[in-house]
Amino acid sequence: MLGSTHGTFTTDPRRAHVVACGELPPRTVHGRAVTADDADDLDVSGRPLHADVPDLDRFFRPESVAVVGASDAEGRPNTGITRQLIAWAERVGARLHPVHPTRQSVFGIPCFPSVADLPEQVDLAVLLVGDPLPVIEQLAEEKVRFAVAFASGFAETGAEGAAAQARLAAAVQRSGLRLLGPNTNLNAFEKFREDLEGPAIALITQSGHQGRPVFTLQELGVRLSHWAPTGNEADLETSDFISYFAERPEVGAIACYVEGLKDGRAFLLAADRAARRGVPVVAVKVGRTETGARMAASHTGKLTGADAVVDAAMRQFGVIRVDGLDELQDTSALLARAHRPRADGVVVYSISGGTGAHFSDLATARGLRLPALSDAKQAELHQWIPEYLNVANPVDNGGHPVGDWRGRKIIDAILDDPEVGVLICPITGPFPPMSDKLAQDLVDAAEQTDKLVCVVWGSPVGTEDAYRETLLGSSRVATFRTFANCITAVRAYLDHHRFTTGYRSPFDEAPRSPSPSFRKAQALMRPGQQLSEHAAKQLLRAYGIRVPREQLVTSAAAAVRAAGLVGYPVVMKASGPQLAHKTELGLVKVGLTSASQVRDAYRELTDIARYEGIKLDGVLVCQMVERGVEMVVGVTHDPLFGPTVTVGLGGVLVEVLRDAAVRVPPFGEDQAKAMLSELRGRALLDGVRGAPPADVDALVEVVLRVQRMALELGDDLAELDINPLMVLPRGQGAVALDALAVCR
């Protein structure tokens, strides 16, 4: 164990003393010095540890609203918008004030020439003007709290528009108000049904039209409470709304359509806040981007693209990522309304053996657990189901029992099993009166249990009374139209509650102060340079990562002496800054067993380097480590999330298989182990074809130490690539055989 530098991050109480007494130089973040008072708010790299939760109550429920650019002239686009805003203001009980320099009234409401002429301070200003920038300063003078800018022509149009948006964002920041947009729409001012009960879905979209399928869930009886169309996010962004919605008592789930994240760290902090509160966040994430800065010298930087980092970060903080809007609908609706599961066992119940088998295959393949019912439970079910039918799971009733009193008995018996947390009944098509009676029995049973009851209504018509009235009329039954969406939603439901049960935020355990290793590492950094292998390994040693016995020499005689001290057989490698791919250049010699071989190897290595014009700081004479599993562990910088840590199969396999997992610091031991479980080649660590199991604990420890290095060195460490990291047999540790480090 590494003590204060271990990846589980015990907070260091010495931080205030360290900074105050000058043991470590004070850091600056965003232009200001970091002091001891920041210890609870910033991590060791100076990044925030808690999400700011904006007070958006007066945005969604303002007392007074100004509509700047209001109109009632027929045929004008602003007229329809003004009309809708007037209706919305009436619904939420807000006083609305039209603002227009040439109008006396708008739709019979007195109109004012400017914001400065308004009779009261307003909570929200809706800007129906082509250029919102000049209005922002007026709003700031009148202490308006919120504004919405519909205007387009900003970052979505290219470089010139991005520059205009940057000017707008700067003006907003100076003003102190909060801005939604630009390039947003009226979705925040939609009419929400108020006759629906139960937990609600809060919706966040960067494209308004893409939120329509979720909004229309109200027509199926699913409550929605808010819609935040974030547009270009010059100020208020997706993360702000996630943090706000997570604190709202009426919100049961947050549904997001995200085209691009503005700030990766802010997004993770918001997701963390939702996880702390147990509020599920379901997201469609599109707009897949380029990787950002690509490091030509490293393998690690090529292993995972930007979207792989986004995907890993979402899973790491419990965000449920789905692919389609239909999945966003169904998964959000289920998670908003369902009780916490009593068990994770899923039972499939159908009137057809083929339907049950088909659904069970798909569910099992997606990771749902379908436990076999006990012998006693099967005997109980056979009271009502013929003996020749399978009732182990899936349960096939043969059809006829659902038409009489036996149908409800079967459902109740299944739900009574303590291993069962979810009952799924696929009804592939209407077959009245059987399907009608089955649907009613399922609804009645769902009202009497706290377990989840799901129905897949497979009819393409969807006008049947059993579907429209019975199933959709129930707030307790989760009804789907496809097998795939049902399975996706149920798995998300079980995964979410598993994730949030006993959730410990990694931000709470993130290091606030530098470890003793930090000073040693700082002395080794060379800004703007790639370190030699020898220097990179010294960096690893500073963080307690084991490297082979080795010596750096500058003569053939010294190489022979070093080989005697290191112990034969040895490996010899040229070492120098900017030297990345040594093997391809013939600058590595393996398995040297005698002094003459060492002398010859030294001469050959230096001759090649001289011929290639490569400057060396010497030749490394290294201990030869042969037996183990070759892995790669590295650090790269993601443009959204900052430092990321990667682990995967290493050596010659790294570029062939590209088998790697990534995480965004901070994370603990559980996530480090989860990274290994994601690897396709994970079985190699368990021992295959007679090989002994590898020291997985040592590998996990290296990952955590590398993470600590990434956090502490921050932007100063542009890239780290340990390849191969030889993971020895269990109990023998792991050794970094080669390393590359690039300083920023």
ZIUR-V934476 format. One record per residue. N is the residue number from 1. RES is the residue in three letters. SS is DSSP state (H for helix, E for strand, L for the rest). OMEGA is omega in whole degrees, -180 to 180 (999 if undefined). Layout:
n: (N;N)
res: (RES;RES)
ss: (SS;SS)
omega: (OMEGA;OMEGA)
This chain:
n: (1;2;3;4;5;6;7;8;9;10;11;12;13;14;15;16;17;18;19;20;21;22;23;24;25;26;27;28;29;30;31;32;33;34;35;36;37;38;39;40;41;42;43;44;45;46;47;48;49;50;51;52;53;54;55;56;57;58;59;60;61;62;63;64;65;66;67;68;69;70;71;72;73;74;75;76;77;78;79;80;81;82;83;84;85;86;87;88;89;90;91;92;93;94;95;96;97;98;99;100;101;102;103;104;105;106;107;108;109;110;111;112;113;114;115;116;117;118;119;120;121;122;123;124;125;126;127;128;129;130;131;132;133;134;135;136;137;138;139;140;141;142;143;144;145;146;147;148;149;150;151;152;153;154;155;156;157;158;159;160;161;162;163;164;165;166;167;168;169;170;171;172;173;174;175;176;177;178;179;180;181;182;183;184;185;186;187;188;189;190;191;192;193;194;195;196;197;198;199;200;201;202;203;204;205;206;207;208;209;210;211;212;213;214;215;216;217;218;219;220;221;222;223;224;225;226;227;228;229;230;231;232;233;234;235;236;237;238;239;240;241;242;243;244;245;246;247;248;249;250;251;252;253;254;255;256;257;258;259;260;261;262;263;264;265;266;267;268;269;270;271;272;273;274;275;276;277;278;279;280;281;282;283;284;285;286;287;288;289;290;291;292;293;294;295;296;297;298;299;300;301;302;303;304;305;306;307;308;309;310;311;312;313;314;315;316;317;318;319;320;321;322;323;324;325;326;327;328;329;330;331;332;333;334;335;336;337;338;339;340;341;342;343;344;345;346;347;348;349;350;351;352;353;354;355;356;357;358;359;360;361;362;363;364;365;366;367;368;369;370;371;372;373;374;375;376;377;378;379;380;381;382;383;384;385;386;387;388;389;390;391;392;393;394;395;396;397;398;399;400;401;402;403;404;405;406;407;408;409;410;411;412;413;414;415;416;417;418;419;420;421;422;423;424;425;426;427;428;429;430;431;432;433;434;435;436;437;438;439;440;441;442;443;444;445;446;447;448;449;450;451;452;453;454;455;456;457;458;459;460;461;462;463;464;465;466;467;468;469;470;471;472;473;474;475;476;477;478;479;480;481;482;483;484;485;486;487;488;489;490;491;492;493;494;495;496;497;498;499;500;501;502;503;504;505;506;507;508;509;510;511;512;513;514;515;516;517;518;519;520;521;522;523;524;525;526;527;528;529;530;531;532;533;534;535;536;537;538;539;540;541;542;543;544;545;546;547;548;549;550;551;552;553;554;555;556;557;558;559;560;561;562;563;564;565;566;567;568;569;570;571;572;573;574;575;576;577;578;579;580;581;582;583;584;585;586;587;588;589;590;591;592;593;594;595;596;597;598;599;600;601;602;603;604;605;606;607;608;609;610;611;612;613;614;615;616;617;618;619;620;621;622;623;624;625;626;627;628;629;630;631;632;633;634;635;636;637;638;639;640;641;642;643;644;645;646;647;648;649;650;651;652;653;654;655;656;657;658;659;660;661;662;663;664;665;666;667;668;669;670;671;672;673;674;675;676;677;678;679;680;681;682;683;684;685;686;687;688;689;690;691;692;693;694;695;696;697;698;699;700;701;702;703;704;705;706;707;708;709;710;711;712;713;714;715;716;717;718;719;720;721;722;723;724;725;726;727;728;729;730;731;732;733;734;735;736;737;738;739;740;741;742;743;744)
res: (MET;LEU;GLY;SER;THR;HIS;GLY;THR;PHE;THR;THR;ASP;PRO;ARG;ARG;ALA;HIS;VAL;VAL;ALA;CYS;GLY;GLU;LEU;PRO;PRO;ARG;THR;VAL;HIS;GLY;ARG;ALA;VAL;THR;ALA;ASP;ASP;ALA;ASP;ASP;LEU;ASP;VAL;SER;GLY;ARG;PRO;LEU;HIS;ALA;ASP;VAL;PRO;ASP;LEU;ASP;ARG;PHE;PHE;ARG;PRO;GLU;SER;VAL;ALA;VAL;VAL;GLY;ALA;SER;ASP;ALA;GLU;GLY;ARG;PRO;ASN;THR;GLY;ILE;THR;ARG;GLN;LEU;ILE;ALA;TRP;ALA;GLU;ARG;VAL;GLY;ALA;ARG;LEU;HIS;PRO;VAL;HIS;PRO;THR;ARG;GLN;SER;VAL;PHE;GLY;ILE;PRO;CYS;PHE;PRO;SER;VAL;ALA;ASP;LEU;PRO;GLU;GLN;VAL;ASP;LEU;ALA;VAL;LEU;LEU;VAL;GLY;ASP;PRO;LEU;PRO;VAL;ILE;GLU;GLN;LEU;ALA;GLU;GLU;LYS;VAL;ARG;PHE;ALA;VAL;ALA;PHE;ALA;SER;GLY;PHE;ALA;GLU;THR;GLY;ALA;GLU;GLY;ALA;ALA;ALA;GLN;ALA;ARG;LEU;ALA;ALA;ALA;VAL;GLN;ARG;SER;GLY;LEU;ARG;LEU;LEU;GLY;PRO;ASN;THR;ASN;LEU;ASN;ALA;PHE;GLU;LYS;PHE;ARG;GLU;ASP;LEU;GLU;GLY;PRO;ALA;ILE;ALA;LEU;ILE;THR;GLN;SER;GLY;HIS;GLN;GLY;ARG;PRO;VAL;PHE;THR;LEU;GLN;GLU;LEU;GLY;VAL;ARG;LEU;SER;HIS;TRP;ALA;PRO;THR;GLY;ASN;GLU;ALA;ASP;LEU;GLU;THR;SER;ASP;PHE;ILE;SER;TYR;PHE;ALA;GLU;ARG;PRO;GLU;VAL;GLY;ALA;ILE;ALA;CYS;TYR;VAL;GLU;GLY;LEU;LYS;ASP;GLY;ARG;ALA;PHE;LEU;LEU;ALA;ALA;ASP;ARG;ALA;ALA;ARG;ARG;GLY;VAL;PRO;VAL;VAL;ALA;VAL;LYS;VAL;GLY;ARG;THR;GLU;THR;GLY;ALA;ARG;MET;ALA;ALA;SER;HIS;THR;GLY;LYS;LEU;THR;GLY;ALA;ASP;ALA;VAL;VAL;ASP;ALA;ALA;MET;ARG;GLN;PHE;GLY;VAL;ILE;ARG;VAL;ASP;GLY;LEU;ASP;GLU;LEU;GLN;ASP;THR;SER;ALA;LEU;LEU;ALA;ARG;ALA;HIS;ARG;PRO;ARG;ALA;ASP;GLY;VAL;VAL;VAL;TYR;SER;ILE;SER;GLY;GLY;THR;GLY;ALA;HIS;PHE;SER;ASP;LEU;ALA;THR;ALA;ARG;GLY;LEU;ARG;LEU;PRO;ALA;LEU;SER;ASP;ALA;LYS;GLN;ALA;GLU;LEU;HIS;GLN;TRP;ILE;PRO;GLU;TYR;LEU;ASN;VAL;ALA;ASN;PRO;VAL;ASP;ASN;GLY;GLY;HIS;PRO;VAL;GLY;ASP;TRP;ARG;GLY;ARG;LYS;ILE;ILE;ASP;ALA;ILE;LEU;ASP;ASP;PRO;GLU;VAL;GLY;VAL;LEU;ILE;CYS;PRO;ILE;THR;GLY;PRO;PHE;PRO;PRO;MET;SER;ASP;LYS;LEU;ALA;GLN;ASP;LEU;VAL;ASP;ALA;ALA;GLU;GLN;THR;ASP;LYS;LEU;VAL;CYS;VAL;VAL;TRP;GLY;SER;PRO;VAL;GLY;THR;GLU;ASP;ALA;TYR;ARG;GLU;THR;LEU;LEU;GLY;SER;SER;ARG;VAL;ALA;THR;PHE;ARG;THR;PHE;ALA;ASN;CYS;ILE;THR;ALA;VAL;ARG;ALA;TYR;LEU;ASP;HIS;HIS;ARG;PHE;THR;THR;GLY;TYR;ARG;SER;PRO;PHE;ASP;GLU;ALA;PRO;ARG;SER;PRO;SER;PRO;SER;PHE;ARG;LYS;ALA;GLN;ALA;LEU;MET;ARG;PRO;GLY;GLN;GLN;LEU;SER;GLU;HIS;ALA;ALA;LYS;GLN;LEU;LEU;ARG;ALA;TYR;GLY;ILE;ARG;VAL;PRO;ARG;GLU;GLN;LEU;VAL;THR;SER;ALA;ALA;ALA;ALA;VAL;ARG;ALA;ALA;GLY;LEU;VAL;GLY;TYR;PRO;VAL;VAL;MET;LYS;ALA;SER;GLY;PRO;GLN;LEU;ALA;HIS;LYS;THR;GLU;LEU;GLY;LEU;VAL;LYS;VAL;GLY;LEU;THR;SER;ALA;SER;GLN;VAL;ARG;ASP;ALA;TYR;ARG;GLU;LEU;THR;ASP;ILE;ALA;ARG;TYR;GLU;GLY;ILE;LYS;LEU;ASP;GLY;VAL;LEU;VAL;CYS;GLN;MET;VAL;GLU;ARG;GLY;VAL;GLU;MET;VAL;VAL;GLY;VAL;THR;HIS;ASP;PRO;LEU;PHE;GLY;PRO;THR;VAL;THR;VAL;GLY;LEU;GLY;GLY;VAL;LEU;VAL;GLU;VAL;LEU;ARG;ASP;ALA;ALA;VAL;ARG;VAL;PRO;PRO;PHE;GLY;GLU;ASP;GLN;ALA;LYS;ALA;MET;LEU;SER;GLU;LEU;ARG;GLY;ARG;ALA;LEU;LEU;ASP;GLY;VAL;ARG;GLY;ALA;PRO;PRO;ALA;ASP;VAL;ASP;ALA;LEU;VAL;GLU;VAL;VAL;LEU;ARG;VAL;GLN;ARG;MET;ALA;LEU;GLU;LEU;GLY;ASP;ASP;LEU;ALA;GLU;LEU;ASP;ILE;ASN;PRO;LEU;MET;VAL;LEU;PRO;ARG;GLY;GLN;GLY;ALA;VAL;ALA;LEU;ASP;ALA;LEU;ALA;VAL;CYS;ARG)
ss: (L;L;H;H;H;L;L;L;L;L;L;L;L;L;H;H;H;H;H;H;H;L;L;L;L;L;L;E;E;L;L;E;E;L;L;H;H;H;L;L;L;E;L;L;L;L;L;E;L;L;L;L;L;L;L;L;H;H;H;H;L;L;L;E;E;E;E;E;L;L;L;L;L;L;L;L;H;H;H;H;H;H;H;H;H;H;H;H;H;H;H;H;L;L;E;E;E;E;E;L;L;L;L;L;E;E;L;L;E;E;E;E;L;L;H;H;H;L;L;L;L;L;L;E;E;E;E;L;L;L;L;L;H;H;H;H;H;H;H;H;H;L;L;L;L;E;E;E;E;L;L;L;L;L;H;H;H;L;H;H;H;H;H;H;H;H;H;H;H;H;H;H;H;H;H;L;L;E;E;E;E;L;L;L;L;H;H;H;H;L;L;L;L;L;L;L;L;L;L;E;E;E;E;E;E;L;L;H;H;H;H;H;H;H;H;H;H;H;H;H;L;L;L;E;E;E;E;E;E;L;L;L;L;L;L;L;L;H;H;H;H;H;H;H;H;H;L;L;L;L;E;E;E;E;E;E;E;E;L;L;L;L;L;H;H;H;H;H;H;H;H;H;H;H;H;H;H;L;L;E;E;E;E;E;E;L;L;L;L;L;L;L;L;L;L;L;L;L;L;H;H;H;H;L;L;H;H;H;H;H;H;H;H;H;H;H;L;L;L;E;E;E;L;L;H;H;H;H;H;H;H;H;H;H;H;H;H;L;L;L;L;L;L;L;E;E;E;E;E;E;L;L;H;H;H;H;H;H;H;H;H;H;H;H;H;L;L;L;E;L;L;L;L;L;H;H;H;H;H;H;H;L;L;L;L;L;L;L;L;L;L;L;L;L;E;E;L;L;L;H;H;H;H;L;L;H;H;H;H;H;H;H;H;H;H;L;L;L;L;E;E;E;E;E;E;E;E;L;L;L;L;L;L;H;H;H;H;H;H;H;H;H;H;H;H;H;H;L;L;L;L;E;E;E;E;E;E;L;L;L;L;L;L;L;H;H;H;H;H;H;H;L;L;L;L;L;E;E;E;E;L;L;H;H;H;H;H;H;H;H;H;H;H;H;H;H;H;H;H;H;L;L;L;L;L;L;L;L;L;L;L;L;L;L;L;H;H;H;H;H;H;H;H;H;L;L;L;L;L;E;L;L;H;H;H;H;H;H;H;H;H;H;L;L;L;L;E;L;L;E;E;E;E;L;L;H;H;H;H;H;H;H;H;H;H;H;L;L;L;E;E;E;E;E;E;L;L;L;L;L;L;L;H;H;H;L;L;E;E;E;E;E;L;L;H;H;H;H;H;H;H;H;H;H;H;H;H;H;H;H;H;H;L;L;L;L;L;E;E;E;E;E;E;L;L;L;L;L;E;E;E;E;E;E;E;E;E;E;L;L;L;E;E;E;E;E;E;E;E;L;L;L;H;H;H;H;H;L;L;E;E;E;E;E;L;L;L;L;H;H;H;H;H;H;H;H;H;L;L;L;L;L;H;H;H;H;L;L;L;L;L;L;L;E;L;H;H;H;H;H;H;H;H;H;H;H;H;H;H;H;H;H;H;H;H;H;E;E;E;E;E;E;E;E;E;E;E;L;E;L;L;L;L;E;E;E;L;L;E;E;E;E;E;L)
omega: (-172;178;-173;179;179;-172;178;166;169;-178;-178;-178;-178;-170;-179;-180;-178;-178;-176;-176;175;178;174;-178;177;180;173;179;-179;173;179;-179;176;-178;-180;-179;-179;-169;-176;-174;-176;176;-174;179;178;180;-176;-179;-177;179;170;-180;-180;176;-175;-179;-177;172;-177;-180;-179;172;180;-175;172;176;-176;-174;-180;-178;170;178;-178;178;179;180;-178;-178;179;179;179;180;-179;-180;177;179;178;-180;178;-179;-176;177;-179;173;-176;-179;174;178;177;-173;-174;-176;177;179;176;-176;177;179;-180;-177;-177;-175;-180;178;-179;-177;-178;-177;-180;174;-177;178;-171;174;177;-171;177;-178;-178;-180;-177;-173;-179;-177;-175;-179;177;180;180;180;-179;176;173;-173;-175;175;175;179;179;-170;175;-179;-179;-171;-179;-175;180;-172;-178;177;178;178;178;179;178;177;178;-180;179;179;178;-180;178;-173;-176;175;177;-174;169;-179;2;179;176;-173;-173;-173;180;-174;177;176;179;177;-179;-179;-178;-177;177;179;-174;170;169;-170;176;179;171;173;-173;-176;-178;176;-176;-180;179;-180;-178;173;178;179;176;176;180;-175;169;-177;-175;170;179;176;-166;178;-175;174;174;178;179;-176;-179;-177;179;-177;175;-180;-179;-178;-180;-179;-178;-175;-177;-175;178;178;178;179;-175;166;-171;176;178;179;179;-175;-177;-179;179;179;-179;177;177;177;177;178;178;179;178;-178;-179;-179;-179;174;-180;-172;160;180;177;-179;-177;-169;175;-173;-176;-178;-180;-178;-174;-174;-169;169;-170;-177;-178;-173;-175;176;-174;-178;176;178;178;-178;180;-179;178;179;-178;-178;169;176;-177;-178;177;-174;-172;178;176;176;177;176;-170;-178;179;-179;180;-176;179;-168;-172;174;174;-177;175;179;-179;178;-180;175;177;-176;-177;177;-179;178;179;179;-179;-179;-180;-179;-178;177;-179;-178;180;179;180;173;175;-179;178;-176;174;179;-178;178;-180;180;178;178;178;-180;-180;171;-175;-179;-179;-176;-175;-180;-179;178;-178;-178;12;180;180;-179;178;175;-170;-178;-178;-176;-179;-175;-177;-176;-179;178;-179;-178;-180;-180;178;-178;-180;-179;-177;179;-175;174;-176;172;179;179;176;176;-169;178;-179;179;-176;3;-177;-176;178;-180;179;180;-180;178;180;178;-179;179;-180;179;-175;-176;173;176;-176;175;-179;176;171;179;-170;-178;177;-176;176;179;-176;-180;-180;178;-172;-175;-172;-174;-179;177;-180;175;-176;178;174;-174;-179;177;-180;175;-173;-179;177;-179;178;-177;-179;177;178;179;-180;180;-179;-177;174;-178;-174;177;-178;-176;174;-177;176;179;178;-176;-179;-178;178;-175;-179;175;175;180;-173;-179;179;-178;-180;-179;-178;-176;178;-174;177;-176;167;-179;171;177;-179;180;179;178;174;176;178;179;-179;179;174;179;-173;174;-179;168;-178;175;176;-175;-179;175;179;-180;178;179;179;179;-180;179;178;-180;-180;-179;180;-6;-178;173;176;-176;172;-178;179;176;-179;179;-173;-171;-174;-175;-178;-179;-179;-175;175;176;-171;171;179;-171;-177;180;-179;177;-180;179;-180;-179;180;-178;-178;-180;-179;177;180;-179;-180;-179;-178;-180;-178;178;-180;168;177;177;179;171;-167;169;179;-180;-171;-167;179;178;-178;178;173;174;-176;177;169;179;176;-177;180;-169;-178;-177;174;-178;-178;172;-180;175;-173;-178;-179;-177;-169;-178;-179;-175;-178;-177;-174;174;-175;174;177;177;6;172;-177;-174;-179;179;177;178;178;177;-179;-179;180;-175;177;-179;-178;-177;179;180;180;-179;179;176;175;179;180;175;-179;-179;-176;180;179;178;178;180;178;179;-179;178;176;177;180;177;-179;-180;-174;-178;174;-177;-180;178;-178;-174;173;-178;175;-177;1;163;-178;179;-174;177;-174;179;-176;173;-180;-175;177;-176;179;-179;175;178;178;179;180;999)
